[in-house]
Amino acid sequence: MFKLLKGRYKRKVTCRASFVSGHCISSEDLHASSKPVQDTQTFFLLLLLLGLLTLLPLLLLTAYNYPGADDFGFAVRDRTMGFWESQEYFYREWSGRYFATGIMRISPLVWGSIAGYKWLSALLLLAFGGALGWLAHVLFSGKLPWLQSSALAAFIFCLYVRQVPDITQSLFWLCGSLTYQLPSIMFLILLAYIARLIKSSNTGKNNWRVLVSAVLCVMIVGSNEMALLMTLSVLFLLVVACWQYREEHATHMAILFGVAFIAALVAVLAPGNYVRMSTHPRYAEFRWSIIYTSYLSLMFFMQWGGLLLIASVLYVPLWGYKLAITGRSDLLKQVDARWSVLLYLATIFVMQFLFTWSTSDKATPRVENVIYFYFVLGWFFNLQLILVQYPGLFKIRFFPSFKVAAFVLLVVFHFSLNEQVATAYLDLVSGKASDYKNEMESRFHYLATSDCEVCKVPPLSAIPATIVFKDLAWHKANQDYWVNKGYAAYWGKKEVLLTKPNNKAEANTVTLRELLQ
């Protein structure tokens, strides 16, 4: 293993042997396969358009976004507890997520701004798209024109939105966004800083980049356990690669890995983690965790892999072949694809195992959101590594009809009636979002102006599924429901109850039928 890591089986850069046929594939062969793409910009423009059509309804829906679940409860905590007091309490009693606990204080609800809540959700959405775009431009500067790198960012953004397990908990519920989505955004920024660090020989700027990257590592690792594993996995891969091929950056990568590892120990060894685990009666069952995690990891690939396989048919001719040529001198090209794929699979397994071992259950959708984020990025990173190191496996002609068929399938799946993008558009055009806004404004006005102690509010008649996570429970169902408690504490009431249960969210087929009548 030591010899393998040291590059015993390094492949030649200028001429690589095919793993299947044994013949040599030259740069000219690979370049010829990519020529049809260079003759047209149509696909890149279409993908940019698809990205904009995906972003538009989500951005518009932020104007109709309102607090839910434990947004109010955390705002009360941060109003009443000092920063260090809450950090110490939650570290000792609930969780080692020191950064997630602290960052909640930026919630506009702490100073009573509902409008600020909406603006912050819009900012986080734009920051995610912007971080993807910035990373693409930094990674492929000098290799891809602006249009092509922007189209690649839009491509990844669309794949994320289409299959993220719960878009509400990812982009609209503020507590979920700050705990799970913000570290994903910071991870993209971290990768961009590391890419600039590796490309540069300016000592002064590199020292600054290492410092910023180290701070990002501390914040990401302290946000949630999946982000912790994702960061350690990628940094470990970079340490090995730099150790083998770029010794001038090996120290930088080792410093970042060391910082992330120490931060991970601080997070993992928090007493609160074990207090929280004890609330699950069947936690730490090793055999069950291994078996169940193996099953769930396989399900991830079955659930998410189909669409990514279709997307790969577009990726290879549009970007993959060209990057395989222009990126041959890059550090990441030197990473052994076999070890990278193995680490990728192991990280996905450990992500789910950690949750199952801690709770004996399947990861919640907000946790799966981070796993899927890593799943998508790792998929295309490893695909590109394989293209560079085994070009003989991909010496096929991607006829225009293949790309057209793959693009059409992606668009059809992307805008499927019961999927997230179509739901976002229907929430807007059907009036659900507008009705929800009016009902929530009426509810908040009543709670702010009424002198009631036990306040009963009407149920929501409109449920825009894209932006509603958890609302108040009906009092006969559960008078001590944690959402109700958060509402009551925030508005200074003894109890806040619904007069009857909320209406259920309509199926998209029903909404569309009503819209067309």
Protein Blocks (a to p, Z undefined) as FASTA:
>chain_A
ZZmmnopmaccfklccdfklopacdfklmmmmmmmmmmpcklmmmmmmmmmmmmmmmmmm
mmmgccehjlmmmmmmmmmpcfklmmmmmmmmmpcclmlmmmmmmpmklnopaklmmmmm
mmmmmmmmmmmmmmmmmmmgokacfklmmmmmmmmmmmmmmmgmblmlmmmmmmlmmmmm
mmmmmmmmmmmmmmmmmmpccfklmmmmmmmmmmmmmmmmmmpmklmmmmmmmmmmmmmm
mmmmmmmlmmmmmmmmmmmmmmmmmmmmpmklmmmmmmpmkgoilklmmmmmmmmmmmmm
mmmmmmmmmmmmmmmmmmmmmmmmmmmmpmklmpcfklmmmmmmmmmmmmmmmmmmmnop
acdfklmmmmmmmmmmmmmmmmmmmmmmmmmlmmccddfklmmmmmmmmmmmmmgmklmk
lmmmmmmmnommmmmmmmmmmmmmmmmmpccfbdcddddfbdcfklmcbdcddfklommb
fklmmmmmmnopabdcdfbdcdddddfklmmmmmmZZ
